[in-house]
Amino acid sequence: MGTWDARWAGVVTLPDGRRVRGRGLRDGTTTVGDHAPELGLYLTAREHREAGWESWWIRWPDFRLPHSTPDALVALRDAFERAATTRVEIACNGGTGRTGTAIAVLARYAGLPAEDAVTWVRTSYRAGAVETPGQRRLVRSASLEPRSGTEEAPPHGP
């Protein structure tokens, strides 16, 4: 198990020092350096899995919000926890809107105030990250409190 090298493409250092990698699935780059992700969280309308590492899928249509925002937040919280010791990848088709939204939520888990998260992700990850008003609202208003009875298992699909 390991963490990402901060110099690698798509790798973002969260405010608490954890690192995650954001990417667009269309770019086809699955490894960075000699390393593959150990956990991938895939934010797509249709099921997506990667061979070779643990994959979680969140149903999340392009330019929209997750099918189940509470389940997505549980998965993001778990991915955040795992990023302390594991190479975690967050990806959607283009790597900008949904991926940027998810990374902004991870930054909030890392202690960044909600009102700063969109600006932070656009500076630290990608300028166009968090593309829609709904995605911006999700970053600002997401409840980061665990839900009773669901903390143990992140969602792996619908």
C-alpha positions as CSV (number, residue, x, y, z in Angstrom):
1,M,0.0,0.0,0.0
2,G,1.2,3.5,-0.6
3,T,0.3,7.0,-1.5
4,W,0.7,9.1,-4.7
5,D,3.7,11.1,-5.5
6,A,2.6,14.8,-5.5
7,R,4.6,15.4,-8.8
8,W,2.5,13.0,-10.8
9,A,-0.3,14.2,-13.2
10,G,-3.7,14.5,-11.6
11,V,-2.4,14.1,-8.1
12,V,-3.9,16.6,-5.6
13,T,-2.7,17.1,-2.1
14,L,-5.7,17.7,0.1
15,P,-5.5,20.4,2.9
16,D,-4.6,17.8,5.5
17,G,-1.8,16.3,3.4
18,R,-3.5,13.2,2.0
19,R,-3.2,12.7,-1.7
20,V,-5.7,11.5,-4.3
21,R,-5.6,11.3,-8.1
22,G,-8.3,12.8,-10.3
23,R,-8.6,11.7,-13.9
24,G,-10.8,11.5,-16.9
25,L,-11.6,8.0,-18.0
26,R,-11.4,9.2,-21.6
27,D,-7.7,9.9,-21.3
28,G,-7.0,6.2,-20.9
29,T,-4.1,6.6,-18.4
30,T,-4.6,4.0,-15.7
31,T,-1.1,4.1,-14.1
32,V,1.1,6.9,-13.0
33,G,4.8,6.2,-12.9
34,D,5.0,2.6,-12.1
35,H,2.0,2.7,-9.8
36,A,-1.7,1.9,-10.3
37,P,-4.5,3.0,-8.0
38,E,-5.3,0.7,-5.2
39,L,-8.9,2.0,-4.9
40,G,-10.8,3.7,-7.7
41,L,-14.1,5.6,-7.2
42,Y,-15.8,5.9,-10.6
43,L,-18.5,8.6,-11.0
44,T,-20.4,7.6,-14.1
45,A,-23.9,7.2,-15.4
46,R,-23.2,3.6,-16.5
47,E,-21.4,1.1,-14.3
48,H,-17.6,1.3,-14.6
49,R,-15.0,-1.0,-13.0
50,E,-11.3,-1.2,-13.5
51,A,-9.5,-4.5,-13.5
52,G,-6.4,-4.8,-11.3
53,W,-7.6,-2.8,-8.2
54,E,-10.6,-2.4,-6.0
55,S,-13.3,-0.4,-7.9
56,W,-16.4,1.3,-6.6
57,W,-19.1,2.8,-8.8
58,I,-21.3,5.7,-8.0
59,R,-24.2,6.3,-10.4
60,W,-23.7,9.9,-11.3
61,P,-24.9,11.3,-14.7
62,D,-22.7,13.9,-16.5
63,F,-23.5,17.5,-15.5
64,R,-25.8,16.3,-12.7
65,L,-25.7,15.1,-9.1
66,P,-25.3,11.6,-7.8
67,H,-28.3,9.3,-8.0
68,S,-28.0,9.0,-4.2
69,T,-26.2,11.9,-2.7
70,P,-26.1,10.3,0.8
71,D,-24.6,7.1,-0.6
72,A,-22.0,9.1,-2.6
73,L,-21.0,11.0,0.5
74,V,-20.5,7.8,2.4
75,A,-18.3,6.4,-0.4
76,L,-16.4,9.7,-0.5
77,R,-15.8,9.7,3.2
78,D,-14.5,6.2,3.1
79,A,-12.3,7.0,0.1
80,F,-11.0,10.0,2.1
81,E,-10.1,7.8,5.0
82,R,-8.4,5.2,2.8
83,A,-6.3,7.9,1.1
84,A,-4.2,8.2,4.2
85,T,-2.5,5.0,3.3
86,T,-3.8,3.9,-0.1
87,R,-3.5,5.3,-3.7
88,V,-7.1,6.5,-4.3
89,E,-8.3,7.5,-7.7
90,I,-11.4,9.6,-8.4
91,A,-12.6,9.6,-12.0
92,C,-15.5,10.4,-14.3
93,N,-15.5,10.5,-18.1
94,G,-13.9,13.9,-18.5
95,G,-12.3,14.3,-15.1
96,T,-13.6,17.8,-14.5
97,G,-17.2,18.2,-13.2
98,R,-18.0,15.1,-11.2
99,T,-14.4,14.4,-10.3
100,G,-13.8,18.0,-9.3
101,T,-17.0,18.0,-7.2
102,A,-15.8,14.8,-5.4
103,I,-12.3,16.2,-4.8
104,A,-13.9,19.4,-3.4
105,V,-16.0,17.3,-1.0
106,L,-12.8,15.4,0.0
107,A,-11.2,18.8,0.8
108,R,-14.1,19.5,3.1
109,Y,-13.5,16.2,4.8
110,A,-9.9,17.4,5.2
111,G,-11.0,20.4,7.1
112,L,-11.4,23.1,4.3
113,P,-14.4,25.4,4.9
114,A,-17.4,24.7,2.6
115,E,-17.3,28.3,1.2
116,D,-13.6,27.8,0.1
117,A,-13.8,24.3,-1.5
118,V,-14.8,25.2,-5.1
119,T,-12.1,27.8,-5.4
120,W,-9.6,25.5,-3.8
121,V,-10.3,22.6,-6.2
122,R,-10.1,24.9,-9.2
123,T,-6.7,26.1,-8.1
124,S,-5.3,22.8,-6.8
125,Y,-6.7,20.4,-9.3
126,R,-8.3,21.8,-12.5
127,A,-9.5,25.3,-13.4
128,G,-12.9,24.1,-14.7
129,A,-13.7,21.7,-11.9
130,V,-17.2,21.7,-10.4
131,E,-19.0,22.6,-13.6
132,T,-22.7,23.2,-12.7
133,P,-24.6,25.3,-10.1
134,G,-26.0,22.0,-8.7
135,Q,-22.5,20.6,-8.2
136,R,-21.4,23.9,-6.5
137,R,-24.4,23.6,-4.2
138,L,-23.6,20.0,-3.4
139,V,-20.0,21.0,-2.4
140,R,-21.3,23.9,-0.2
141,S,-24.2,22.2,1.5
142,A,-23.2,18.5,1.7
143,S,-23.8,17.1,5.2
144,L,-20.5,15.4,6.2
145,E,-22.0,13.7,9.2
146,P,-22.1,9.9,8.9
147,R,-25.5,8.3,8.4
148,S,-26.7,5.8,11.0
149,G,-26.4,2.2,9.9
150,T,-24.5,2.9,6.6
151,E,-21.0,3.8,7.9
152,E,-19.6,0.3,7.5
153,A,-20.1,-0.3,3.7
154,P,-19.7,2.3,0.9
155,P,-22.0,1.9,-2.0
156,H,-20.8,-0.1,-5.0
157,G,-23.5,0.7,-7.4
158,P,-27.2,1.4,-7.5
